[in-house]
Amino acid sequence: MSEETTTEEQVLPETQNEPAISLADFAAMLQVIDVCTTRGGFRGEELSSVGQLRDRVSAFLEFHKPEEAAEEEAPADSDEAEA
């Protein structure tokens, strides 16, 4: 019986996928909030809560933005300085 338990424990982590959320998911959240706001999807008393959530998600995305974009801009600036 202990062998069965060990086998189940070994199989269980492999069969379960850990839920994950990506930066693209956060960007999609911002888009959903913006679209719903544009279409009048929120009541007035909900707007401050929605706005606070949008600000937090936006700040999170800005903080975790890949540094590739900053690195791509730097060579472009240095090329202009050389010209």
C-alpha positions in Angstrom: 0.0 0.0 0.0 2.9 2.4 0.7 4.1 1.7 -2.8 0.8 2.9 -4.3 0.9 6.1 -2.3 4.4 6.8 -3.5 3.4 6.1 -7.1 0.4 8.5 -6.7 2.5 11.2 -5.2 5.1 10.9 -8.0 2.4 11.0 -10.7 0.3 13.8 -9.2 2.7 16.7 -9.6 3.4 15.7 -13.2 -0.3 15.6 -14.2 -1.2 18.9 -12.6 -0.3 22.1 -14.4 0.4 25.1 -12.1 -1.8 28.0 -13.1 0.2 30.8 -14.5 -0.4 34.4 -15.6 1.8 36.3 -18.1 2.5 39.9 -18.8 0.3 39.5 -21.9 -2.6 38.6 -19.6 -2.1 41.8 -17.6 -2.0 43.8 -20.9 -5.2 42.1 -21.9 -6.8 43.1 -18.5 -5.9 46.7 -19.3 -7.6 46.4 -22.7 -10.7 44.9 -21.2 -11.0 47.7 -18.6 -10.5 50.3 -21.3 -13.1 48.8 -23.7 -15.6 48.4 -20.9 -15.1 52.0 -19.8 -15.4 53.3 -23.3 -18.7 51.3 -23.8 -20.1 52.5 -20.5 -19.9 49.1 -18.8 -19.4 50.4 -15.3 -21.7 52.3 -13.0 -20.4 55.6 -11.5 -19.9 54.2 -8.1 -17.7 51.4 -9.5 -15.4 53.7 -11.5 -13.0 54.5 -8.6 -12.4 50.8 -7.9 -12.0 50.0 -11.6 -9.6 53.0 -11.9 -7.5 51.8 -9.0 -7.3 48.3 -10.4 -6.2 49.7 -13.8 -3.6 51.9 -12.2 -2.1 48.9 -10.3 -2.1 46.7 -13.3 -0.5 49.4 -15.4 2.2 50.1 -12.8 2.9 46.3 -12.6 3.3 46.1 -16.4 5.5 49.2 -16.5 7.7 47.8 -13.7 8.1 44.4 -15.4 8.4 45.6 -19.0 11.1 43.7 -20.7 14.4 45.6 -21.0 14.7 44.6 -24.6 12.7 47.6 -25.7 15.1 49.9 -23.8 18.1 48.2 -25.3 16.7 48.5 -28.8 16.2 52.2 -28.4 19.7 52.9 -27.1 21.6 51.9 -30.3 19.2 54.0 -32.4 20.0 57.0 -30.3 23.8 56.4 -30.6 23.5 56.0 -34.4 21.8 59.4 -34.6 24.5 61.0 -32.5 27.2 59.7 -34.8 25.5 61.0 -37.9 
